[in-house]
Structures are given as structure tokens and as C-alpha cells.
Amino acid sequence: MIPGMNPRKMQQMMKKMGMSQVDIPATEVIIKTPEVDLIIRNPGVSKVNMMGQDTLQVTGDIEELPREPIKVEISEEDIKTVVEQTGVSEEKAKEVLEKNEGDLAASIMELSQ
């Protein structure tokens, strides 16, 4: 909150403005991005609602961990299925399956367009 301000007075002011705040007793917060995982230890988490919109405020000790690329095994059967459904070469089918992390439906849809 605001340093030096009475917490009770602050709550009253927030209520008049249509705001509410609830502390969440979290023990760890993890935010996953495509490149890194953000691990927040000893977090202070507050949920603030203002005019029907919820916002989370998180403070704590932040650690960034790089994400390991996911290596997906592509089976010959999956490659053949994509080739049969789309008419592309086996090399192209394998390339698109790897890009889509082995997702047959997404690969077939992409190659069919």
C-alpha cells in the first residue's frame, strides 16, 4: 500500500472507489513463457478488483530459468499419416510435425492450406 497511511483508512478509500483487495496465501508463483520460467519464491500475492476487472499483484524473490526445448519423437506411422492426408513428401511431413511438436491434426491442417 502507501507508506505511512493507515491500512484501515486505505481500505475505506478503496471501497469508496469500488475497489477491493484480497491477499492470497501463495507459497510459490510460476510464470511460464516460451523462453523462460519465472519462479517467484516467498511471494506476496494480492488480488485487486476494480470495476469488475481482477488484477494480480505479485512481489517476491524472482528466479529466471531458461526453458529447455521440447524434443518430440516423431514416429514413422505419424509421418505416413500426414503424407497420406496431404500428399507432401516424407521430409516435409516430418519437418512440420516437429514444428507442431508432434500434433497430427495441426500438421495436417497446416499442410492442407
Biopython code that builds the backbone (N, CA, C, O; Angstrom):
import numpy as np
from Bio.PDB.StructureBuilder import StructureBuilder

atoms = [
    (1, "MET", "N", (0.826, -1.187, 0.000)),
    (1, "MET", "CA", (0.000, 0.000, 0.000)),
    (1, "MET", "C", (0.871, 1.251, 0.000)),
    (1, "MET", "O", (2.027, 1.220, -0.421)),
    (2, "ILE", "N", (0.299, 2.343, 0.476)),
    (2, "ILE", "CA", (1.014, 3.608, 0.520)),
    (2, "ILE", "C", (1.707, 3.722, 1.880)),
    (2, "ILE", "O", (1.042, 3.622, 2.911)),
    (3, "PRO", "N", (3.041, 3.931, 1.904)),
    (3, "PRO", "CA", (3.756, 4.012, 3.180)),
    (3, "PRO", "C", (3.222, 5.155, 4.044)),
    (3, "PRO", "O", (2.926, 6.240, 3.543)),
    (4, "GLY", "N", (3.104, 4.899, 5.338)),
    (4, "GLY", "CA", (2.683, 5.918, 6.275)),
    (4, "GLY", "C", (1.173, 6.123, 6.350)),
    (4, "GLY", "O", (0.705, 6.930, 7.154)),
    (5, "MET", "N", (0.406, 5.412, 5.534)),
    (5, "MET", "CA", (-1.051, 5.579, 5.553)),
    (5, "MET", "C", (-1.671, 4.463, 6.374)),
    (5, "MET", "O", (-1.252, 3.308, 6.299)),
    (6, "ASN", "N", (-2.665, 4.824, 7.151)),
    (6, "ASN", "CA", (-3.392, 3.870, 7.972)),
    (6, "ASN", "C", (-4.054, 2.826, 7.056)),
    (6, "ASN", "O", (-4.834, 3.188, 6.175)),
    (7, "PRO", "N", (-3.747, 1.531, 7.260)),
    (7, "PRO", "CA", (-4.322, 0.495, 6.391)),
    (7, "PRO", "C", (-5.851, 0.487, 6.391)),
    (7, "PRO", "O", (-6.474, 0.226, 5.362)),
    (8, "ARG", "N", (-6.444, 0.771, 7.535)),
    (8, "ARG", "CA", (-7.912, 0.778, 7.617)),
    (8, "ARG", "C", (-8.490, 1.918, 6.770)),
    (8, "ARG", "O", (-9.484, 1.740, 6.066)),
    (9, "LYS", "N", (-7.847, 3.098, 6.850)),
    (9, "LYS", "CA", (-8.283, 4.238, 6.057)),
    (9, "LYS", "C", (-8.131, 3.940, 4.562)),
    (9, "LYS", "O", (-8.974, 4.313, 3.746)),
    (10, "MET", "N", (-7.037, 3.261, 4.233)),
    (10, "MET", "CA", (-6.791, 2.890, 2.837)),
    (10, "MET", "C", (-7.899, 1.968, 2.332)),
    (10, "MET", "O", (-8.384, 2.137, 1.214)),
    (11, "GLN", "N", (-8.303, 0.986, 3.156)),
    (11, "GLN", "CA", (-9.385, 0.068, 2.779)),
    (11, "GLN", "C", (-10.690, 0.831, 2.552)),
    (11, "GLN", "O", (-11.422, 0.541, 1.606)),
    (12, "GLN", "N", (-10.978, 1.799, 3.409)),
    (12, "GLN", "CA", (-12.195, 2.598, 3.270)),
    (12, "GLN", "C", (-12.171, 3.399, 1.969)),
    (12, "GLN", "O", (-13.179, 3.476, 1.266)),
    (13, "MET", "N", (-11.013, 3.997, 1.648)),
    (13, "MET", "CA", (-10.885, 4.771, 0.412)),
    (13, "MET", "C", (-11.081, 3.874, -0.811)),
    (13, "MET", "O", (-11.753, 4.249, -1.771)),
    (14, "MET", "N", (-10.482, 2.688, -0.756)),
    (14, "MET", "CA", (-10.607, 1.754, -1.875)),
    (14, "MET", "C", (-12.062, 1.331, -2.058)),
    (14, "MET", "O", (-12.547, 1.221, -3.184)),
    (15, "LYS", "N", (-12.750, 1.095, -0.945)),
    (15, "LYS", "CA", (-14.152, 0.676, -1.023)),
    (15, "LYS", "C", (-15.005, 1.765, -1.669)),
    (15, "LYS", "O", (-15.882, 1.468, -2.481)),
    (16, "LYS", "N", (-14.750, 3.040, -1.308)),
    (16, "LYS", "CA", (-15.486, 4.159, -1.899)),
    (16, "LYS", "C", (-15.251, 4.246, -3.403)),
    (16, "LYS", "O", (-16.141, 4.659, -4.145)),
    (17, "MET", "N", (-14.064, 3.861, -3.857)),
    (17, "MET", "CA", (-13.737, 3.919, -5.284)),
    (17, "MET", "C", (-14.158, 2.649, -6.023)),
    (17, "MET", "O", (-13.889, 2.504, -7.215)),
    (18, "GLY", "N", (-14.818, 1.730, -5.315)),
    (18, "GLY", "CA", (-15.266, 0.496, -5.964)),
    (18, "GLY", "C", (-14.156, -0.523, -6.120)),
    (18, "GLY", "O", (-14.214, -1.381, -7.000)),
    (19, "MET", "N", (-13.151, -0.434, -5.275)),
    (19, "MET", "CA", (-12.018, -1.360, -5.335)),
    (19, "MET", "C", (-12.037, -2.278, -4.125)),
    (19, "MET", "O", (-12.448, -1.881, -3.034)),
    (20, "SER", "N", (-11.590, -3.505, -4.330)),
    (20, "SER", "CA", (-11.400, -4.418, -3.201)),
    (20, "SER", "C", (-10.092, -5.163, -3.410)),
    (20, "SER", "O", (-9.673, -5.417, -4.540)),
    (21, "GLN", "N", (-9.456, -5.508, -2.292)),
    (21, "GLN", "CA", (-8.184, -6.214, -2.362)),
    (21, "GLN", "C", (-8.217, -7.396, -1.419)),
    (21, "GLN", "O", (-8.652, -7.279, -0.273)),
    (22, "VAL", "N", (-7.749, -8.557, -1.915)),
    (22, "VAL", "CA", (-7.695, -9.764, -1.116)),
    (22, "VAL", "C", (-6.285, -10.321, -1.225)),
    (22, "VAL", "O", (-5.762, -10.479, -2.327)),
    (23, "ASP", "N", (-5.666, -10.621, -0.083)),
    (23, "ASP", "CA", (-4.350, -11.256, -0.102)),
    (23, "ASP", "C", (-4.532, -12.752, -0.321)),
    (23, "ASP", "O", (-5.423, -13.372, 0.260)),
    (24, "ILE", "N", (-3.677, -13.322, -1.165)),
    (24, "ILE", "CA", (-3.735, -14.753, -1.470)),
    (24, "ILE", "C", (-2.531, -15.415, -0.810)),
    (24, "ILE", "O", (-1.397, -15.003, -1.055)),
    (25, "PRO", "N", (-2.749, -16.433, 0.024)),
    (25, "PRO", "CA", (-1.637, -17.065, 0.742)),
    (25, "PRO", "C", (-0.861, -18.047, -0.146)),
    (25, "PRO", "O", (-0.921, -19.257, 0.074)),
    (26, "ALA", "N", (-0.142, -17.537, -1.137)),
    (26, "ALA", "CA", (0.613, -18.385, -2.058)),
    (26, "ALA", "C", (1.974, -18.733, -1.458)),
    (26, "ALA", "O", (2.544, -17.954, -0.694)),
    (27, "THR", "N", (2.483, -19.909, -1.811)),
    (27, "THR", "CA", (3.817, -20.316, -1.351)),
    (27, "THR", "C", (4.850, -20.196, -2.460)),
    (27, "THR", "O", (6.046, -20.099, -2.188)),
    (28, "GLU", "N", (4.391, -20.204, -3.722)),
    (28, "GLU", "CA", (5.287, -20.070, -4.874)),
    (28, "GLU", "C", (4.445, -19.687, -6.083)),
    (28, "GLU", "O", (3.317, -20.155, -6.232)),
    (29, "VAL", "N", (4.991, -18.838, -6.942)),
    (29, "VAL", "CA", (4.305, -18.443, -8.172)),
    (29, "VAL", "C", (5.223, -18.782, -9.332)),
    (29, "VAL", "O", (6.412, -18.462, -9.303)),
    (30, "ILE", "N", (4.670, -19.435, -10.363)),
    (30, "ILE", "CA", (5.449, -19.795, -11.549)),
    (30, "ILE", "C", (4.772, -19.190, -12.761)),
    (30, "ILE", "O", (3.582, -19.401, -12.994)),
    (31, "ILE", "N", (5.547, -18.430, -13.538)),
    (31, "ILE", "CA", (5.059, -17.856, -14.784)),
    (31, "ILE", "C", (5.884, -18.470, -15.897)),
    (31, "ILE", "O", (7.108, -18.339, -15.917)),
    (32, "LYS", "N", (5.209, -19.146, -16.832)),
    (32, "LYS", "CA", (5.901, -19.817, -17.932)),
    (32, "LYS", "C", (5.770, -18.988, -19.197)),
    (32, "LYS", "O", (4.667, -18.620, -19.598)),
    (33, "THR", "N", (6.904, -18.697, -19.822)),
    (33, "THR", "CA", (6.926, -18.025, -21.115)),
    (33, "THR", "C", (7.603, -18.972, -22.094)),
    (33, "THR", "O", (8.187, -19.969, -21.670)),
    (34, "PRO", "N", (7.541, -18.690, -23.388)),
    (34, "PRO", "CA", (8.208, -19.587, -24.339)),
    (34, "PRO", "C", (9.719, -19.711, -24.105)),
    (34, "PRO", "O", (10.306, -20.752, -24.402)),
    (35, "GLU", "N", (10.351, -18.655, -23.573)),
    (35, "GLU", "CA", (11.802, -18.674, -23.409)),
    (35, "GLU", "C", (12.264, -19.039, -22.000)),
    (35, "GLU", "O", (13.258, -19.748, -21.844)),
    (36, "VAL", "N", (11.550, -18.560, -20.963)),
    (36, "VAL", "CA", (11.985, -18.781, -19.584)),
    (36, "VAL", "C", (10.804, -19.086, -18.676)),
    (36, "VAL", "O", (9.655, -18.781, -18.993)),
    (37, "ASP", "N", (11.120, -19.701, -17.530)),
    (37, "ASP", "CA", (10.161, -19.856, -16.449)),
    (37, "ASP", "C", (10.575, -18.872, -15.365)),
    (37, "ASP", "O", (11.740, -18.834, -14.971)),
    (38, "LEU", "N", (9.631, -18.078, -14.882)),
    (38, "LEU", "CA", (9.892, -17.159, -13.776)),
    (38, "LEU", "C", (9.351, -17.807, -12.518)),
    (38, "LEU", "O", (8.150, -18.060, -12.414)),
    (39, "ILE", "N", (10.225, -18.076, -11.562)),
    (39, "ILE", "CA", (9.826, -18.683, -10.304)),
    (39, "ILE", "C", (9.924, -17.599, -9.242)),
    (39, "ILE", "O", (10.993, -17.024, -9.037)),
    (40, "ILE", "N", (8.818, -17.317, -8.566)),
    (40, "ILE", "CA", (8.790, -16.276, -7.544)),
    (40, "ILE", "C", (8.614, -16.961, -6.198)),
    (40, "ILE", "O", (7.556, -17.507, -5.885)),
    (41, "ARG", "N", (9.683, -16.916, -5.414)),
    (41, "ARG", "CA", (9.679, -17.543, -4.092)),
    (41, "ARG", "C", (9.336, -16.487, -3.041)),
    (41, "ARG", "O", (9.561, -15.296, -3.254)),
    (42, "ASN", "N", (8.800, -16.922, -1.929)),
    (42, "ASN", "CA", (8.357, -16.019, -0.856)),
    (42, "ASN", "C", (7.453, -14.923, -1.424)),
    (42, "ASN", "O", (7.685, -13.739, -1.181)),
    (43, "PRO", "N", (6.423, -15.316, -2.181)),
    (43, "PRO", "CA", (5.618, -14.294, -2.844)),
    (43, "PRO", "C", (4.630, -13.604, -1.911)),
    (43, "PRO", "O", (4.140, -14.173, -0.936)),
    (44, "GLY", "N", (4.369, -12.364, -2.258)),
    (44, "GLY", "CA", (3.249, -11.639, -1.686)),
    (44, "GLY", "C", (2.273, -11.442, -2.837)),
    (44, "GLY", "O", (2.579, -10.722, -3.788)),
    (45, "VAL", "N", (1.116, -12.064, -2.767)),
    (45, "VAL", "CA", (0.164, -12.017, -3.874)),
    (45, "VAL", "C", (-1.125, -11.347, -3.401)),
    (45, "VAL", "O", (-1.714, -11.744, -2.396)),
    (46, "SER", "N", (-1.548, -10.336, -4.138)),
    (46, "SER", "CA", (-2.798, -9.634, -3.842)),
    (46, "SER", "C", (-3.667, -9.633, -5.082)),
    (46, "SER", "O", (-3.185, -9.390, -6.188)),
    (47, "LYS", "N", (-4.955, -9.906, -4.898)),
    (47, "LYS", "CA", (-5.915, -9.817, -5.991)),
    (47, "LYS", "C", (-6.716, -8.543, -5.776)),
    (47, "LYS", "O", (-7.370, -8.368, -4.748)),
    (48, "VAL", "N", (-6.654, -7.652, -6.766)),
    (48, "VAL", "CA", (-7.354, -6.376, -6.679)),
    (48, "VAL", "C", (-8.483, -6.387, -7.704)),
    (48, "VAL", "O", (-8.262, -6.696, -8.875)),
    (49, "ASN", "N", (-9.701, -6.046, -7.258)),
    (49, "ASN", "CA", (-10.832, -5.953, -8.165)),
    (49, "ASN", "C", (-11.222, -4.484, -8.249)),
    (49, "ASN", "O", (-11.533, -3.846, -7.243)),
    (50, "MET", "N", (-11.199, -3.965, -9.473)),
    (50, "MET", "CA", (-11.593, -2.579, -9.692)),
    (50, "MET", "C", (-12.557, -2.555, -10.859)),
    (50, "MET", "O", (-12.194, -2.902, -11.983)),
    (51, "MET", "N", (-13.782, -2.147, -10.591)),
    (51, "MET", "CA", (-14.848, -2.060, -11.588)),
    (51, "MET", "C", (-15.013, -3.384, -12.338)),
    (51, "MET", "O", (-15.155, -3.397, -13.561)),
    (52, "GLY", "N", (-14.993, -4.498, -11.597)),
    (52, "GLY", "CA", (-15.228, -5.806, -12.186)),
    (52, "GLY", "C", (-14.023, -6.441, -12.850)),
    (52, "GLY", "O", (-14.119, -7.562, -13.349)),
    (53, "GLN", "N", (-12.902, -5.761, -12.868)),
    (53, "GLN", "CA", (-11.683, -6.280, -13.501)),
    (53, "GLN", "C", (-10.718, -6.753, -12.415)),
    (53, "GLN", "O", (-10.309, -5.966, -11.562)),
    (54, "ASP", "N", (-10.350, -8.042, -12.445)),
    (54, "ASP", "CA", (-9.396, -8.580, -11.470)),
    (54, "ASP", "C", (-7.971, -8.397, -11.967)),
    (54, "ASP", "O", (-7.675, -8.605, -13.144)),
    (55, "THR", "N", (-7.095, -8.005, -11.053)),
    (55, "THR", "CA", (-5.674, -7.857, -11.343)),
    (55, "THR", "C", (-4.908, -8.514, -10.213)),
    (55, "THR", "O", (-5.276, -8.381, -9.046)),
    (56, "LEU", "N", (-3.836, -9.229, -10.558)),
    (56, "LEU", "CA", (-2.982, -9.830, -9.542)),
    (56, "LEU", "C", (-1.701, -9.024, -9.432)),
    (56, "LEU", "O", (-1.105, -8.637, -10.437)),
    (57, "GLN", "N", (-1.288, -8.778, -8.201)),
    (57, "GLN", "CA", (-0.029, -8.093, -7.947)),
    (57, "GLN", "C", (0.857, -9.094, -7.213)),
    (57, "GLN", "O", (0.477, -9.634, -6.174)),
    (58, "VAL", "N", (2.053, -9.333, -7.771)),
    (58, "VAL", "CA", (2.949, -10.330, -7.204)),
    (58, "VAL", "C", (4.294, -9.681, -6.902)),
    (58, "VAL", "O", (4.877, -9.010, -7.754)),
    (59, "THR", "N", (4.778, -9.888, -5.682)),
    (59, "THR", "CA", (6.118, -9.449, -5.303)),
    (59, "THR", "C", (6.846, -10.640, -4.705)),
    (59, "THR", "O", (6.210, -11.587, -4.243)),
    (60, "GLY", "N", (8.159, -10.603, -4.710)),
    (60, "GLY", "CA", (8.919, -11.696, -4.110)),
    (60, "GLY", "C", (10.288, -11.822, -4.732)),
    (60, "GLY", "O", (10.732, -10.947, -5.476)),
    (61, "ASP", "N", (10.958, -12.923, -4.420)),
    (61, "ASP", "CA", (12.300, -13.206, -4.939)),
    (61, "ASP", "C", (12.155, -13.927, -6.266)),
    (61, "ASP", "O", (11.655, -15.051, -6.313)),
    (62, "ILE", "N", (12.596, -13.278, -7.361)),
    (62, "ILE", "CA", (12.392, -13.818, -8.710)),
    (62, "ILE", "C", (13.641, -14.552, -9.189)),
    (62, "ILE", "O", (14.761, -14.053, -9.083)),
    (63, "GLU", "N", (13.415, -15.745, -9.717)),
    (63, "GLU", "CA", (14.482, -16.544, -10.320)),
    (63, "GLU", "C", (14.051, -16.874, -11.756)),
    (63, "GLU", "O", (12.934, -17.338, -11.985)),
    (64, "GLU", "N", (14.948, -16.630, -12.713)),
    (64, "GLU", "CA", (14.648, -16.940, -14.118)),
    (64, "GLU", "C", (15.373, -18.211, -14.514)),
    (64, "GLU", "O", (16.587, -18.328, -14.343)),
    (65, "LEU", "N", (14.619, -19.159, -15.044)),
    (65, "LEU", "CA", (15.203, -20.412, -15.519)),
    (65, "LEU", "C", (14.921, -20.550, -17.011)),
    (65, "LEU", "O", (13.761, -20.514, -17.422)),
    (66, "PRO", "N", (15.968, -20.707, -17.832)),
    (66, "PRO", "CA", (15.716, -20.888, -19.267)),
    (66, "PRO", "C", (14.950, -22.185, -19.505)),
    (66, "PRO", "O", (15.182, -23.188, -18.830)),
    (67, "ARG", "N", (14.039, -22.154, -20.467)),
    (67, "ARG", "CA", (13.254, -23.348, -20.793)),
    (67, "ARG", "C", (14.048, -24.234, -21.737)),
    (67, "ARG", "O", (14.708, -23.759, -22.661)),
    (68, "GLU", "N", (13.969, -25.509, -21.487)),
    (68, "GLU", "CA", (14.611, -26.491, -22.359)),
    (68, "GLU", "C", (13.695, -26.757, -23.547)),
    (68, "GLU", "O", (12.492, -26.951, -23.369)),
    (69, "PRO", "N", (14.250, -26.769, -24.758)),
    (69, "PRO", "CA", (13.396, -27.086, -25.906)),
    (69, "PRO", "C", (12.840, -28.504, -25.773)),
    (69, "PRO", "O", (13.539, -29.425, -25.350)),
    (70, "ILE", "N", (11.592, -28.656, -26.136)),
    (70, "ILE", "CA", (10.945, -29.964, -26.053)),
    (70, "ILE", "C", (11.320, -30.774, -27.291)),
    (70, "ILE", "O", (11.097, -30.344, -28.422)),
    (71, "LYS", "N", (11.887, -31.944, -27.057)),
    (71, "LYS", "CA", (12.267, -32.822, -28.162)),
    (71, "LYS", "C", (11.187, -33.887, -28.275)),
    (71, "LYS", "O", (11.009, -34.703, -27.371)),
    (72, "VAL", "N", (10.472, -33.872, -29.389)),
    (72, "VAL", "CA", (9.360, -34.793, -29.588)),
    (72, "VAL", "C", (9.790, -35.878, -30.568)),
    (72, "VAL", "O", (10.350, -35.594, -31.627)),
    (73, "GLU", "N", (9.518, -37.125, -30.193)),
    (73, "GLU", "CA", (9.790, -38.255, -31.085)),
    (73, "GLU", "C", (8.665, -38.340, -32.117)),
    (73, "GLU", "O", (7.491, -38.428, -31.758)),
    (74, "ILE", "N", (9.026, -38.312, -33.380)),
    (74, "ILE", "CA", (8.046, -38.422, -34.457)),
    (74, "ILE", "C", (8.132, -39.837, -35.015)),
    (74, "ILE", "O", (9.182, -40.248, -35.508)),
    (75, "SER", "N", (7.025, -40.586, -34.939)),
    (75, "SER", "CA", (7.029, -41.965, -35.417)),
    (75, "SER", "C", (6.834, -42.012, -36.934)),
    (75, "SER", "O", (6.285, -41.092, -37.541)),
    (76, "GLU", "N", (7.297, -43.100, -37.517)),
    (76, "GLU", "CA", (7.122, -43.312, -38.958)),
    (76, "GLU", "C", (5.640, -43.367, -39.312)),
    (76, "GLU", "O", (5.226, -42.911, -40.377)),
    (77, "GLU", "N", (4.855, -43.929, -38.408)),
    (77, "GLU", "CA", (3.409, -44.030, -38.633)),
    (77, "GLU", "C", (2.774, -42.638, -38.737)),
    (77, "GLU", "O", (1.912, -42.403, -39.583)),
    (78, "ASP", "N", (3.212, -41.713, -37.863)),
    (78, "ASP", "CA", (2.697, -40.341, -37.912)),
    (78, "ASP", "C", (3.091, -39.663, -39.227)),
    (78, "ASP", "O", (2.284, -38.963, -39.839)),
    (79, "ILE", "N", (4.326, -39.876, -39.651)),
    (79, "ILE", "CA", (4.797, -39.283, -40.913)),
    (79, "ILE", "C", (3.968, -39.817, -42.073)),
    (79, "ILE", "O", (3.543, -39.054, -42.940)),
    (80, "LYS", "N", (3.739, -41.128, -42.090)),
    (80, "LYS", "CA", (2.953, -41.726, -43.176)),
    (80, "LYS", "C", (1.517, -41.196, -43.177)),
    (80, "LYS", "O", (0.945, -40.954, -44.240)),
    (81, "THR", "N", (0.943, -41.017, -42.005)),
    (81, "THR", "CA", (-0.422, -40.487, -41.917)),
    (81, "THR", "C", (-0.495, -39.096, -42.529)),
    (81, "THR", "O", (-1.412, -38.800, -43.295)),
    (82, "VAL", "N", (0.472, -38.240, -42.195)),
    (82, "VAL", "CA", (0.477, -36.876, -42.729)),
    (82, "VAL", "C", (0.692, -36.908, -44.239)),
    (82, "VAL", "O", (0.041, -36.159, -44.967)),
    (83, "VAL", "N", (1.592, -37.760, -44.719)),
    (83, "VAL", "CA", (1.840, -37.872, -46.162)),
    (83, "VAL", "C", (0.570, -38.312, -46.884)),
    (83, "VAL", "O", (0.213, -37.751, -47.920)),
    (84, "GLU", "N", (-0.113, -39.321, -46.332)),
    (84, "GLU", "CA", (-1.347, -39.827, -46.954)),
    (84, "GLU", "C", (-2.445, -38.758, -46.981)),
    (84, "GLU", "O", (-3.181, -38.648, -47.962)),
    (85, "GLN", "N", (-2.551, -37.990, -45.929)),
    (85, "GLN", "CA", (-3.613, -36.996, -45.828)),
    (85, "GLN", "C", (-3.343, -35.736, -46.648)),
    (85, "GLN", "O", (-4.278, -35.061, -47.079)),
    (86, "THR", "N", (-2.061, -35.419, -46.864)),
    (86, "THR", "CA", (-1.737, -34.135, -47.502)),
    (86, "THR", "C", (-1.027, -34.261, -48.848)),
    (86, "THR", "O", (-1.041, -33.327, -49.650)),
    (87, "GLY", "N", (-0.404, -35.423, -49.096)),
    (87, "GLY", "CA", (0.305, -35.609, -50.362)),
    (87, "GLY", "C", (1.683, -34.962, -50.415)),
    (87, "GLY", "O", (2.262, -34.867, -51.497)),
    (88, "VAL", "N", (2.229, -34.514, -49.287)),
    (88, "VAL", "CA", (3.562, -33.915, -49.273)),
    (88, "VAL", "C", (4.615, -35.002, -49.118)),
    (88, "VAL", "O", (4.289, -36.164, -48.876)),
    (89, "SER", "N", (5.878, -34.618, -49.259)),
    (89, "SER", "CA", (6.968, -35.583, -49.096)),
    (89, "SER", "C", (7.124, -35.958, -47.626)),
    (89, "SER", "O", (6.634, -35.256, -46.741)),
    (90, "GLU", "N", (7.812, -37.072, -47.376)),
    (90, "GLU", "CA", (8.047, -37.506, -46.003)),
    (90, "GLU", "C", (8.892, -36.488, -45.254)),
    (90, "GLU", "O", (8.674, -36.255, -44.065)),
    (91, "GLU", "N", (9.864, -35.875, -45.945)),
    (91, "GLU", "CA", (10.726, -34.881, -45.307)),
    (91, "GLU", "C", (9.910, -33.676, -44.836)),
    (91, "GLU", "O", (10.081, -33.190, -43.719)),
    (92, "LYS", "N", (9.017, -33.205, -45.717)),
    (92, "LYS", "CA", (8.176, -32.047, -45.375)),
    (92, "LYS", "C", (7.229, -32.403, -44.229)),
    (92, "LYS", "O", (7.021, -31.602, -43.318)),
    (93, "ALA", "N", (6.655, -33.608, -44.281)),
    (93, "ALA", "CA", (5.743, -34.049, -43.227)),
    (93, "ALA", "C", (6.463, -34.095, -41.879)),
    (93, "ALA", "O", (5.920, -33.651, -40.867)),
    (94, "LYS", "N", (7.680, -34.631, -41.864)),
    (94, "LYS", "CA", (8.453, -34.717, -40.626)),
    (94, "LYS", "C", (8.802, -33.319, -40.103)),
    (94, "LYS", "O", (8.719, -33.061, -38.902)),
    (95, "GLU", "N", (9.191, -32.429, -41.006)),
    (95, "GLU", "CA", (9.546, -31.057, -40.630)),
    (95, "GLU", "C", (8.373, -30.347, -39.947)),
    (95, "GLU", "O", (8.540, -29.708, -38.909)),
    (96, "VAL", "N", (7.193, -30.470, -40.543)),
    (96, "VAL", "CA", (6.014, -29.790, -39.997)),
    (96, "VAL", "C", (5.565, -30.463, -38.689)),
    (96, "VAL", "O", (5.135, -29.777, -37.762)),
    (97, "LEU", "N", (5.659, -31.778, -38.610)),
    (97, "LEU", "CA", (5.318, -32.472, -37.358)),
    (97, "LEU", "C", (6.237, -32.025, -36.225)),
    (97, "LEU", "O", (5.776, -31.815, -35.103)),
    (98, "GLU", "N", (7.525, -31.880, -36.504)),
    (98, "GLU", "CA", (8.461, -31.420, -35.473)),
    (98, "GLU", "C", (8.131, -29.994, -35.042)),
    (98, "GLU", "O", (8.165, -29.673, -33.854)),
    (99, "LYS", "N", (7.812, -29.141, -36.015)),
    (99, "LYS", "CA", (7.463, -27.753, -35.704)),
    (99, "LYS", "C", (6.221, -27.690, -34.820)),
    (99, "LYS", "O", (6.134, -26.846, -33.927)),
    (100, "ASN", "N", (5.253, -28.587, -35.067)),
    (100, "ASN", "CA", (3.994, -28.618, -34.313)),
    (100, "ASN", "C", (4.061, -29.579, -33.124)),
    (100, "ASN", "O", (3.030, -29.983, -32.586)),
    (101, "GLU", "N", (5.282, -29.940, -32.718)),
    (101, "GLU", "CA", (5.515, -30.796, -31.553)),
    (101, "GLU", "C", (4.731, -32.101, -31.610)),
    (101, "GLU", "O", (4.214, -32.569, -30.596)),
    (102, "GLY", "N", (4.646, -32.689, -32.811)),
    (102, "GLY", "CA", (4.008, -33.989, -32.975)),
    (102, "GLY", "C", (2.499, -33.962, -33.100)),
    (102, "GLY", "O", (1.868, -35.019, -33.137)),
    (103, "ASP", "N", (1.909, -32.792, -33.165)),
    (103, "ASP", "CA", (0.452, -32.660, -33.260)),
    (103, "ASP", "C", (0.008, -32.984, -34.687)),
    (103, "ASP", "O", (0.197, -32.185, -35.604)),
    (104, "LEU", "N", (-0.590, -34.174, -34.861)),
    (104, "LEU", "CA", (-1.017, -34.638, -36.188)),
    (104, "LEU", "C", (-2.044, -33.705, -36.812)),
    (104, "LEU", "O", (-1.892, -33.296, -37.963)),
    (105, "ALA", "N", (-3.084, -33.365, -36.066)),
    (105, "ALA", "CA", (-4.164, -32.540, -36.613)),
    (105, "ALA", "C", (-3.646, -31.169, -37.061)),
    (105, "ALA", "O", (-3.995, -30.695, -38.142)),
    (106, "ALA", "N", (-2.823, -30.540, -36.237)),
    (106, "ALA", "CA", (-2.298, -29.219, -36.586)),
    (106, "ALA", "C", (-1.402, -29.303, -37.819)),
    (106, "ALA", "O", (-1.430, -28.417, -38.673)),
    (107, "SER", "N", (-0.610, -30.368, -37.911)),
    (107, "SER", "CA", (0.288, -30.541, -39.061)),
    (107, "SER", "C", (-0.496, -30.762, -40.344)),
    (107, "SER", "O", (-0.169, -30.182, -41.380)),
    (108, "ILE", "N", (-1.524, -31.592, -40.284)),
    (108, "ILE", "CA", (-2.350, -31.857, -41.462)),
    (108, "ILE", "C", (-3.085, -30.581, -41.895)),
    (108, "ILE", "O", (-3.160, -30.268, -43.083)),
    (109, "MET", "N", (-3.620, -29.859, -40.919)),
    (109, "MET", "CA", (-4.328, -28.601, -41.249)),
    (109, "MET", "C", (-3.368, -27.594, -41.908)),
    (109, "MET", "O", (-3.718, -26.948, -42.896)),
    (110, "GLU", "N", (-2.169, -27.472, -41.355)),
    (110, "GLU", "CA", (-1.198, -26.527, -41.905)),
    (110, "GLU", "C", (-0.803, -26.887, -43.333)),
    (110, "GLU", "O", (-0.699, -26.010, -44.190)),
    (111, "LEU", "N", (-0.584, -28.164, -43.586)),
    (111, "LEU", "CA", (-0.147, -28.604, -44.909)),
    (111, "LEU", "C", (-1.297, -28.652, -45.920)),
    (111, "LEU", "O", (-1.054, -28.674, -47.127)),
    (112, "SER", "N", (-2.524, -28.669, -45.449)),
    (112, "SER", "CA", (-3.666, -28.733, -46.347)),
    (112, "SER", "C", (-4.081, -27.366, -46.872)),
    (112, "SER", "O", (-4.877, -27.274, -47.807)),
    (113, "GLN", "N", (-3.549, -26.309, -46.279)),
    (113, "GLN", "CA", (-3.937, -24.960, -46.703)),
    (113, "GLN", "C", (-3.158, -24.495, -47.908)),
    (113, "GLN", "O", (-3.367, -23.381, -48.387)),
]
sb = StructureBuilder()
sb.init_structure("model")
sb.init_model(0)
sb.init_chain("A")
sb.init_seg("    ")
for serial, (resi, resn, name, xyz) in enumerate(atoms, 1):
    if name == "N":
        sb.init_residue(resn, " ", resi, " ")
    sb.init_atom(name, np.array(xyz, "f"), 0.0, 1.0, " ", f" {name:<3s}", serial, name[0])
structure = sb.get_structure()
